Amino acid sequence: MIRIQLVDDEPNILNSLRRLLKPQGWQIDTYSKVEDALSGLLEHEYAVIVSDYQMPTADGVTYLQFAKQKQPHAIRLVLSAYGDRESMIKAINQAEVYRYLSKPWDDYEVVAALKSAIDLYQLHKENQRLREENDAQRALIKAREDELLRLEADNPGITRVQRDADGSVLLSDD
């Protein structure tokens, strides 16, 4: 199941987002305190992490930088009423934020941004799975090649097969 973490110091914002996202069927974890959100990072794997930019105990970029260290594959977004250029650049450069969402938000924009972030997360996970599968197959091929080299060293010519024009194996007395 897709799990999303929402971090904002305003409970009304969290409640509104939870209501907005409920029809999507995602598991939504909301945190009004950064300390609790940090604990959530240790307990759950998140596909998407959305953080408010300005909170009393920490700014959203600092929190998302920590989240990036703990869950590098989670897609990070910032939600903020303060959309100045410098804060956006800081968020993108320091926490590798995928999207910057404005308060007040457009419901469609938030849902579309989260769907897009989830698609990206799932793509990263699938790529990781395929890389691991590829590595396992390469290891298997390497082991078989090593075995063929060992067999050839023990019994020269054993790995060479003569075939005729139609592909049949030719047997010889040599």
DAJO-V891536 format. One record per backbone hydrogen bond with DSSP energy under -0.5 kcal/mol. CO is the residue of the C=O (numbers start at 1). NH is the residue of the N-H. Records with the same first field share a line. If there is no record, write none. Layout:
CO = NH + NH
This chain:
2 = 27
3 = 47 + 48
4 = 6 + 29
5 = 50
6 = 31
7 = 52
9 = 11
10 = 13 + 14
11 = 15
12 = 16
13 = 17
14 = 18
15 = 19
16 = 20
17 = 21
18 = 22
19 = 23
21 = 24 + 26
22 = 25
26 = 28
27 = 4 + 29
28 = 30
29 = 6
31 = 8
33 = 37
34 = 38
35 = 39
36 = 40
37 = 41
38 = 42
39 = 42 + 43
40 = 44
44 = 46
47 = 75
48 = 5
49 = 77
50 = 7
51 = 79
53 = 55 + 60
58 = 55
59 = 63
60 = 64
61 = 65
62 = 66
63 = 67
64 = 68
65 = 69
66 = 70
67 = 71
71 = 74
75 = 49
76 = 98 + 99
77 = 51
78 = 101
79 = 53
80 = 103
81 = 83
84 = 88
85 = 89
86 = 90
87 = 91
88 = 92
89 = 93
90 = 94 + 95
91 = 95 + 97
92 = 96
99 = 78 + 101
101 = 80
105 = 107
106 = 110
107 = 111
108 = 112
109 = 113
110 = 114
111 = 115
112 = 116
113 = 117
114 = 118
115 = 119
116 = 120
117 = 121
118 = 122
119 = 123
120 = 124
121 = 125
122 = 126
123 = 127
124 = 128
125 = 129
126 = 130
127 = 131
128 = 132
129 = 133
130 = 134
131 = 135
132 = 136
133 = 137
134 = 138
135 = 139
136 = 140
137 = 141
138 = 142
139 = 143
140 = 144
141 = 145
142 = 146
143 = 147
144 = 148
145 = 149
146 = 150
147 = 151
148 = 152
149 = 153
150 = 154
151 = 155
155 = 158
157 = 160
159 = 161
162 = 170
164 = 167
168 = 164
170 = 162
